[in-house]
């Protein structure tokens, strides 16, 4: 299949007029064979506004020799546009049924895990328990199954969330514009969708069946959400599935192109690395070490100074504390990736999606942030 062709879509999927995905492919194809010299990296670091080639220079292995300089520039931009503020949120999983086959995921359809779907009262109990920790921004998650987690079901969860939280994000299966309109009307503010891998061959391998097979429908998700009136969208790649430089380059360009096309939109980038989980295939991943991962964060901060960068509890405490000093602006706290565990009142509890590496409570995260001069922020919105 060719990227962007109608045959890439399932019959019920919206097809929008967008050439952003083609721009990503063309840009990477034009630059992949470039030999980056030290002089190229230094020249890029002298610029105020970076173009796509500058971004590639900073992602290159050659740039790993200039992390100190990159760190200073990234930190300056972080402080200039975000101050010492660190935004806190927490995910809330309300169902873990899935109809996809992602080889790396504990929620995938073939996984022999305990499935659960919270009812309205159970969702509210979980939200009360989470709100009691002090969290004011929630990210509602489900497995990717419209059959078990319908748009109406998720919309009702968003309405409940609006009672307890000032900001409501959703991370669900990609949806059509009319569905996003319904979720927006129900109180959702942000949509986050991970492309997982921006390499078509890698993407097809890791997603052998299910609606997630549609690479092009997934990559257009942020645009459909913005067309439906959402004020912000999140992007992400799952590092470990493919060459990290390719993933980071296309991820950064994707966010930049969407923000250029929709200048009113708030843009957020998530940087998860693959984590152990039950029920997944035994695979040989493209491992990315801490140094390279940190370099990618610095490059993204310099390239997209206005974008929020989120680092989840897939990373441990020490790495997250380091990252937020230089590049990251948003972290999760009081995290539980299982279903119905917070309130202990659900009849059925479902297994978690992956193992977390940072289990700190919200209070512990706040204490640590303040210990090295950062300011925890629960929300910067006033809902009228």
Residue, then its C-alpha position, 0 to 999 in steps of 0.5 A: x500500500x502507498x501512503x495516503x491512498x484510499x486503500x489504506x483506510x477501512x470503510x468507516x474511516x474519515x479521509x481528510x485532505x492532508x499532505x503532512x504525512x507525505x512531507x514527513x516521508x519526503x523530508x526524511x528520505x532527502x536527509x537520511x544519507x547526510x553525513x553530519x559533521x561537527x561543524x554542522x552541529x555547531x552551526x545549528x546550535x548557533x541558530x535561534x530558529x532551527x529548520x528541519x536540517x538543523x533538527x536532524x543535525x542535533x539528533x545525529x550521533x555526531x551531536x552526542x559530543x555536544x550534549x553540554x552545549x545542547x543542554x545549556x541551550x535547551x535549558x535556556x529555552x525551557x526556562x524562557x517559555x515555561x519558567x521552572x514550572x512542571x505540570x502534573x497529571x495522572x492517567x486513569x484507565x477505565x477499560x482494557x479490552x482491545x481489538x488490536x494485535x500490537x506485538x509489544x502491548x499487554x492490552x493486545x487482544x491475544x494477551x491472556x490478561x484479566x480484562x475489565x471495564x468500569x461502569x459509571x459508578x466505578x469510574x466516578x469512584x476512581x475519579x474521586x480517589x484520584x482527585x483526592x491526591x490533588x491531581x487536577x488534570x486527568x488523562x482518560x485511557x481505554x484499550x483500543x476497542x470501540x465495541x467495548x469502549x464506545x464513544x458514548x461510554x467515553x463521553x460519559x466518562x469525560x462528563x464525570x471527569x469534568x466534575x472532579x478535574x479542571x483539565x480532561x485529556x483522552x488517549x483512546x483509539x483514533x476516531x472520526x471528526x463527528x466522534x471527536x465533536x461529541x467528546x469535545x462537547x462532553x468536556x474533553x480538552x486534549x487528544x493524545x495519540x501515539x503513532x508508535x512507529x513512523x516507519x511504515x515497514x516497522x509499523x506494519x510488523x508491529x500491528x498485524x491486524x485490527x483497525x490499528x493497521x491503518x498507518x495513515x488514519x492514525x497519523x491524521x488523528x491530531x488533525x481530525x481532533x483539531x477539526x472537531x474543536x479540540x484546543x490541544x493535541x499530543x504526539x508520541x512515538x514508542x522508542x524501541x520499535x525502530x531507529x530512534x533518530x528516524x522516529x524522533x525526526x518524524x515525530x518532531x516534524x509531525x508536531x511542527x507541521x500540525x502546529x504550522x497548519x493549526x496555529x491556535x493548537x497547543x502541541x504536546x510531545x510524549x517520549x515513552x520507551x518500551x517497558x516490560x509487560x505480560x502478554x507481549x511477544x518476545x521481541x528484539x527491540x531497537x534499544x535506546x540508552x539514556x544518553x541518546x534518549x536525553x539527546x533526543x529530548x534536548x533536540x526536541x526542546x531546541x527545535x520546538x521551544x513552545x511545545x510541552x514535552x511529557x515524560x511518563x512513569x516508564x522512566x525512573x525517578x532519577x531520569x525524570x528529575x534530570x529531564x525536567x531540568x532541561x527539557x521535559x515540562x510535564x510528568x505524571x504522578x500517582x500512576x496506576x496502569x491497571x483498571x479499578x485499583x485506586x478506589x478498591x471498590x470495583x467488582x472487577x479489576x483489570x491487569x495493567x498495561x505495562x510495568x511502571x518505573x516511578x511509583x511516587x505519589x503526588x505528594x512525593x513528586x511535589x516534594x522532590x520537585x521543590x527540593x531542586x527549585x522546580x514549581x509543581x503546577x496542577x493547572x494553568x487554565x480557568x474554565x469559565 
